[in-house]
Amino acid sequence: MKMIPGNPNVRREVDCRRREWYSNAWMPRKIRQLVSDLERAGFALSPGGKGSHRKFRHLRFAGAVILSGRDGDDAHHYQEKQIRNAIREVTK
């Protein structure tokens, strides 16, 4: 963990998963951050999905990763875990 400069009365730390700690509450990551993680790992947006659902595919990943939500929405814990596991499987 590294410390972020700022107000010394507010504890601010960032860990390796990029979750941020502000005044005793975890701030969830945004959907746009998950999308950028997928794109950096080589996933591509493929046709399909309804509404705010997006489908990402990778040549070395069996199936597809479906991600719901708009870019500014907070990601749910299960979405973060799904993305983390998909990237881990691709980078083996």
Secondary structure, DSSP 8 states (H G I E B T S, - for coil): -EE--S-TTS-EEE-TT--EEETTEEE--BHHHHHHHHHHTT-EEES---TTEEEEE-TTSSS-EEEES-TTSB--HHHHHHHHHHHHHHT-
